[in-house]
Amino acid sequence: MARLFADENFPNPTVEGLRQLGHDVLTVADVDLAGLGIPDEELLAFAHADGRAVLTHNRKHFRNVHNAGRPHSGMILCTEDTDFDSLATRVDQALSQVIPLTGEVIRVTKARH
């Protein structure tokens, strides 16, 4: 399973769902970085140093960071979805399609009903 790092805006219920699916997920709160206003580039570097892909809703900014050539252990860029279990399932399914994650950008969009 994947090693992931959820940024500050990523929903905790989805993090818990991913953990239940077997993924190793850390959050900014888990490493005492919540509420500090740490720039996304620094969070990405932290995650990369620990071999973790970043989970985020901040799609545009992280896509720009990727396009600028910053090294990373993967990015999972998600549209916001209040169906947290469904989001966890879609992230899990997307992760199963891309191995290894290093340098990859995965887009996970909201389910259409």
N, CA, C and O of each residue as an XYZ file, in Angstrom:
452
protein
N       0.822     -1.187      0.000
C       0.000      0.000      0.000
C       0.872      1.259      0.000
O       2.078      1.198      0.235
N       0.245      2.375     -0.263
C       0.976      3.626     -0.449
C       1.306      4.318      0.872
O       0.588      4.200      1.865
N       2.430      5.047      0.838
C       2.820      5.935      1.933
C       2.396      7.336      1.530
O       2.863      7.866      0.522
N       1.497      7.943      2.327
C       0.879      9.204      1.951
C       1.038     10.243      3.058
O       1.217      9.913      4.231
N       0.966     11.517      2.643
C       1.021     12.641      3.575
C      -0.103     13.602      3.206
O      -0.076     14.213      2.138
N      -1.091     13.735      4.091
C      -2.246     14.588      3.843
C      -1.966     16.006      4.323
O      -1.573     16.223      5.469
N      -2.176     16.972      3.423
C      -1.967     18.355      3.826
C      -3.103     18.821      4.720
O      -4.035     18.069      5.005
N      -3.015     20.066      5.158
C      -3.915     20.576      6.190
C      -5.381     20.611      5.770
O      -6.267     20.518      6.620
N      -5.647     20.741      4.487
C      -7.023     20.852      4.027
C      -7.652     19.523      3.649
O      -8.824     19.485      3.274
N      -6.907     18.441      3.738
C      -7.446     17.144      3.348
C      -8.290     16.593      4.498
O      -7.845     16.615      5.646
N      -9.502     16.098      4.214
C     -10.429     15.707      5.291
C      -9.994     14.466      6.070
O      -9.632     13.440      5.494
N     -10.042     14.593      7.390
C      -9.668     13.477      8.270
C     -10.505     12.220      8.060
O      -9.960     11.120      8.151
N     -11.829     12.333      7.779
C     -12.573     11.087      7.538
C     -12.046     10.306      6.332
O     -12.082      9.075      6.327
N     -11.563     11.010      5.322
C     -10.990     10.329      4.159
C      -9.648      9.714      4.524
O      -9.320      8.616      4.073
N      -8.869     10.421      5.342
C      -7.606      9.861      5.833
C      -7.882      8.556      6.568
O      -7.202      7.557      6.333
N      -8.870      8.555      7.451
C      -9.204      7.342      8.202
C      -9.650      6.221      7.268
O      -9.295      5.060      7.467
N     -10.427      6.573      6.253
C     -10.852      5.575      5.272
C      -9.680      4.961      4.541
O      -9.654      3.752      4.310
N      -8.705      5.783      4.173
C      -7.511      5.273      3.495
C      -6.690      4.388      4.426
O      -6.126      3.382      3.996
N      -6.624      4.758      5.682
C      -5.927      3.908      6.657
C      -6.612      2.552      6.779
O      -5.947      1.519      6.843
N      -7.931      2.558      6.810
C      -8.673      1.303      6.898
C      -8.454      0.437      5.652
O      -8.543     -0.789      5.719
N      -8.170      1.076      4.530
C      -7.885      0.342      3.293
C      -6.430     -0.135      3.237
O      -6.016     -0.767      2.266
N      -5.658      0.173      4.290
C      -4.301     -0.341      4.394
C      -3.190      0.625      4.047
O      -2.021      0.242      4.060
N      -3.522      1.866      3.737
C      -2.499      2.847      3.388
C      -1.877      3.451      4.648
O      -2.540      3.593      5.675
N      -0.620      3.796      4.552
C       0.131      4.437      5.637
C       0.016      5.942      5.418
O       0.735      6.512      4.598
N      -0.892      6.583      6.156
C      -1.179      7.998      5.944
C      -0.797      8.810      7.176
O      -1.260      8.538      8.283
N       0.052      9.807      6.964
C       0.358     10.810      7.986
C      -0.353     12.094      7.611
O      -0.580     12.371      6.434
N      -0.701     12.873      8.619
C      -1.284     14.193      8.381
C      -0.357     15.256      8.960
O       0.553     14.949      9.729
N      -0.598     16.501      8.584
C       0.203     17.585      9.158
C       0.028     17.628     10.672
O       0.963     17.973     11.394
N      -1.153     17.282     11.153
C      -1.381     17.253     12.608
C      -0.568     16.152     13.274
O      -0.081     16.332     14.390
N      -0.416     15.012     12.600
C       0.355     13.903     13.167
C       1.805     14.287     13.428
O       2.439     13.740     14.330
N       2.327     15.217     12.651
C       3.739     15.610     12.786
C       3.881     17.037     13.317
O       4.907     17.691     13.128
N       2.816     17.505     13.990
C       2.808     18.821     14.656
C       3.114     19.986     13.727
O       3.812     20.923     14.115
N       2.596     19.934     12.500
C       2.781     21.034     11.552
C       1.475     21.777     11.254
O       1.476     22.733     10.478
N       0.375     21.354     11.854
C      -0.928     21.971     11.584
C      -0.979     23.393     12.113
O      -0.443     23.698     13.178
N      -1.636     24.260     11.344
C      -1.869     25.631     11.776
C      -0.659     26.538     11.752
O      -0.718     27.658     12.260
N       0.436     26.082     11.173
C       1.662     26.885     11.165
C       1.849     27.679      9.879
O       2.793     28.461      9.766
N       0.968     27.487      8.919
C       1.080     28.222      7.661
C       2.316     27.862      6.854
O       2.880     28.708      6.160
N       2.733     26.616      6.943
C       3.925     26.172      6.215
C       3.610     26.139      4.726
O       2.589     25.584      4.322
N       4.482     26.733      3.902
C       4.246     26.738      2.455
C       4.162     25.315      1.888
O       4.812     24.386      2.368
N       3.339     25.190      0.852
C       3.137     23.878      0.234
C       4.440     23.260     -0.255
O       4.606     22.043     -0.187
N       5.360     24.074     -0.743
C       6.638     23.545     -1.218
C       7.411     22.867     -0.093
O       8.073     21.851     -0.309
N       7.323     23.439      1.123
C       7.997     22.838      2.273
C       7.308     21.545      2.708
O       7.975     20.585      3.093
N       5.973     21.520      2.648
C       5.252     20.287      2.967
C       5.598     19.189      1.955
O       5.765     18.025      2.318
N       5.700     19.577      0.697
C       6.069     18.626     -0.344
C       7.470     18.080     -0.086
O       7.696     16.878     -0.222
N       8.408     18.944      0.282
C       9.778     18.505      0.576
C       9.796     17.582      1.799
O      10.525     16.591      1.813
N       9.001     17.901      2.820
C       8.910     17.050      4.004
C       8.413     15.664      3.617
O       8.988     14.650      4.013
N       7.330     15.634      2.831
C       6.760     14.357      2.396
C       7.760     13.579      1.550
O       7.907     12.369      1.723
N       8.438     14.250      0.651
C       9.401     13.597     -0.237
C      10.561     13.006      0.562
O      11.022     11.904      0.264
N      11.030     13.729      1.569
C      12.135     13.234      2.396
C      11.749     11.947      3.133
O      12.606     11.133      3.473
N      10.437     11.779      3.374
C       9.942     10.586      4.061
C       9.367      9.564      3.076
O       8.780      8.565      3.492
N       9.533      9.807      1.777
C       9.049      8.864      0.767
C       7.540      8.767      0.691
O       6.993      7.693      0.445
N       6.855      9.906      0.904
C       5.387      9.925      0.906
C       4.846     10.803     -0.217
O       5.395     11.862     -0.517
N       3.763     10.343     -0.827
C       3.035     11.147     -1.799
C       2.088     12.075     -1.043
O       1.550     11.706      0.001
N       1.889     13.271     -1.569
C       1.026     14.264     -0.931
C      -0.417     14.085     -1.390
O      -0.692     13.940     -2.581
N      -1.334     14.097     -0.421
C      -2.780     14.119     -0.674
C      -3.251     15.546     -0.471
O      -2.989     16.138      0.577
N      -3.948     16.115     -1.461
C      -4.356     17.502     -1.338
C      -5.596     17.810     -2.174
O      -5.899     17.123     -3.149
N      -6.299     18.860     -1.764
C      -7.356     19.452     -2.589
C      -6.812     20.677     -3.323
O      -7.496     21.233     -4.183
N      -5.619     21.096     -3.005
C      -4.988     22.279     -3.590
C      -4.375     21.903     -4.940
O      -3.159     21.946     -5.129
N      -5.247     21.538     -5.859
C      -4.819     20.967     -7.137
C      -3.974     21.913     -7.969
O      -2.897     21.537     -8.433
N      -4.446     23.134     -8.161
C      -3.761     24.065     -9.054
C      -2.333     24.360     -8.575
O      -1.388     24.318     -9.362
N      -2.190     24.654     -7.299
C      -0.869     25.014     -6.797
C       0.103     23.845     -6.889
O       1.231     24.018     -7.351
N      -0.312     22.662     -6.459
C       0.600     21.520     -6.505
C       0.918     21.111     -7.946
O       2.025     20.656     -8.233
N      -0.048     21.273     -8.848
C       0.228     21.003    -10.265
C       1.307     21.962    -10.770
O       2.202     21.563    -11.515
N       1.216     23.225    -10.360
C       2.235     24.207    -10.750
C       3.598     23.843    -10.166
O       4.616     23.985    -10.842
N       3.627     23.378     -8.922
C       4.884     22.967     -8.294
C       5.481     21.784     -9.068
O       6.686     21.740     -9.318
N       4.635     20.841     -9.437
C       5.094     19.698    -10.242
C       5.651     20.178    -11.577
O       6.730     19.755    -11.994
N       4.913     21.065    -12.249
C       5.350     21.565    -13.556
C       6.635     22.373    -13.473
O       7.353     22.499    -14.466
N       6.933     22.919    -12.306
C       8.181     23.667    -12.111
C       9.370     22.735    -11.915
O      10.511     23.188    -11.827
N       9.101     21.428    -11.847
C      10.193     20.459    -11.762
C      10.643     20.105    -10.359
O      11.702     19.501    -10.186
N       9.861     20.468     -9.352
C      10.239     20.110     -7.975
C      10.168     18.595     -7.802
O       9.168     17.980     -8.174
N      11.211     17.987     -7.247
C      11.157     16.533     -7.015
C      10.118     16.201     -5.939
O       9.930     16.950     -4.981
N       9.454     15.064     -6.124
C       8.454     14.650     -5.145
C       8.221     13.142     -5.251
O       8.584     12.498     -6.236
N       7.608     12.613     -4.211
C       7.314     11.182     -4.145
C       5.900     10.877     -4.604
O       5.364      9.807     -4.315
N       5.303     11.808     -5.313
C       3.963     11.653     -5.855
C       3.017     12.692     -5.297
O       3.195     13.200     -4.189
N       1.996     12.997     -6.099
C       0.950     13.929     -5.698
C      -0.381     13.326     -6.084
O      -0.559     12.861     -7.210
N      -1.319     13.333     -5.147
C      -2.684     12.906     -5.423
C      -3.544     14.150     -5.273
O      -3.796     14.615     -4.161
N      -3.989     14.681     -6.401
C      -4.733     15.930     -6.450
C      -6.218     15.595     -6.564
O      -6.660     15.036     -7.567
N      -6.980     15.940     -5.534
C      -8.388     15.538     -5.449
C      -9.328     16.721     -5.508
O      -9.039     17.783     -4.957
N     -10.466     16.536     -6.186
C     -11.536     17.518     -6.067
C     -12.217     17.282     -4.729
O     -12.234     16.162     -4.219
N     -12.774     18.338     -4.168
C     -13.431     18.205     -2.864
C     -14.696     17.377     -3.000
O     -15.418     17.483     -3.992
N     -14.957     16.558     -2.003
C     -16.118     15.674     -1.997
C     -16.486     15.398     -0.549
O     -15.659     14.909      0.221
N     -17.716     15.706     -0.173
C     -18.141     15.462      1.202
C     -18.519     14.001      1.437
O     -18.813     13.617      2.569
N     -18.514     13.189      0.393
C     -18.686     11.741      0.565
C     -17.285     11.175      0.800
O     -16.636     10.671     -0.117
N     -16.841     11.273      2.049
C     -15.458     10.956      2.397
C     -15.083      9.505      2.112
O     -13.961      9.224      1.692
N     -16.018      8.586      2.338
C     -15.735      7.175      2.053
C     -15.548      6.945      0.564
O     -14.654      6.208      0.147
N     -16.395      7.577     -0.232
C     -16.277      7.451     -1.684
C     -14.943      8.021     -2.163
O     -14.290      7.439     -3.029
N     -14.542      9.157     -1.598
C     -13.256      9.750     -1.965
C     -12.114      8.805     -1.610
O     -11.196      8.618     -2.408
N     -12.162      8.209     -0.427
C     -11.119      7.261     -0.024
C     -11.058      6.091     -1.000
O      -9.973      5.653     -1.382
N     -12.211      5.591     -1.399
C     -12.255      4.467     -2.344
C     -11.673      4.865     -3.698
O     -10.911      4.104     -4.294
N     -12.028      6.057     -4.186
C     -11.497      6.510     -5.487
C      -9.991      6.740     -5.429
O      -9.279      6.427     -6.383
N      -9.502      7.286     -4.315
C      -8.053      7.462     -4.162
C      -7.378      6.092     -4.162
O      -6.372      5.897     -4.843
N      -7.920      5.152     -3.410
C      -7.366      3.800     -3.353
C      -7.318      3.176     -4.745
O      -6.307      2.587     -5.127
N      -8.397      3.302     -5.496
C      -8.439      2.740     -6.846
C      -7.410      3.407     -7.750
O      -6.738      2.733     -8.531
N      -7.285      4.723     -7.646
C      -6.309      5.439     -8.477
C      -4.882      5.031     -8.125
O      -4.035      4.888     -9.006
N      -4.623      4.846     -6.835
C      -3.286      4.439     -6.409
C      -2.914      3.064     -6.944
O      -1.745      2.797     -7.220
N      -3.896      2.201     -7.090
C      -3.609      0.846     -7.582
C      -3.204      0.847     -9.047
O      -2.677     -0.150     -9.542
N      -3.442      1.954     -9.750
C      -3.127      2.054    -11.171
C      -1.717      2.590    -11.445
O      -1.201      2.444    -12.553
N      -1.095      3.211    -10.434
C       0.194      3.888    -10.644
C       1.207      3.421     -9.611
O       1.080      3.721     -8.424
N       2.202      2.695    -10.063
C       3.283      2.239     -9.187
C       4.564      2.288    -10.011
O       4.569      1.768    -11.126
N       5.625      2.871     -9.534
C       5.754      3.635     -8.288
C       5.158      5.030     -8.437
O       4.876      5.479     -9.548
N       4.970      5.704     -7.320
C       4.359      7.031     -7.305
C       5.354      8.163     -7.513
O       4.957      9.271     -7.872
N       6.623      7.908     -7.299
C       7.625      8.965     -7.353
C       7.540      9.753     -8.658
O       7.638      9.194     -9.751
N       7.355     11.062     -8.514
C       7.289     11.959     -9.656
C       5.958     11.955    -10.389
O       5.788     12.700    -11.354
N       5.017     11.138     -9.956
C       3.722     11.020    -10.641
C       2.695     11.970    -10.034
O       2.745     12.287     -8.846
N       1.765     12.415    -10.872
C       0.621     13.205    -10.427
C      -0.629     12.411    -10.769
O      -0.861     12.048    -11.922
N      -1.421     12.152     -9.749
C      -2.679     11.420     -9.921
C      -3.815     12.382     -9.648
O      -3.823     13.066     -8.625
N      -4.770     12.437    -10.553
C      -5.941     13.275    -10.363
C      -7.126     12.389     -9.984
O      -7.423     11.401    -10.655
N      -7.793     12.764     -8.899
C      -8.964     12.037     -8.444
C     -10.115     13.035     -8.409
O     -10.115     13.982     -7.622
N     -11.092     12.804     -9.275
C     -12.208     13.744     -9.391
C     -13.427     13.231     -8.647
O     -13.536     12.048     -8.326
N     -14.335     14.150     -8.385
C     -15.566     13.825     -7.663
C     -16.415     12.864     -8.483
O     -16.523     12.997     -9.702
N     -17.008     11.910     -7.808
C     -17.873     10.940     -8.478
C     -19.104     11.650     -9.021
O     -19.652     12.546     -8.379
N     -19.527     11.244    -10.193
C     -20.747     11.804    -10.780
C     -21.904     10.878    -10.482
O     -21.799      9.659    -10.617
N     -22.997     11.470    -10.079
C     -24.180     10.660     -9.712
C     -25.254     10.794    -10.749
O     -26.319     10.191    -10.616
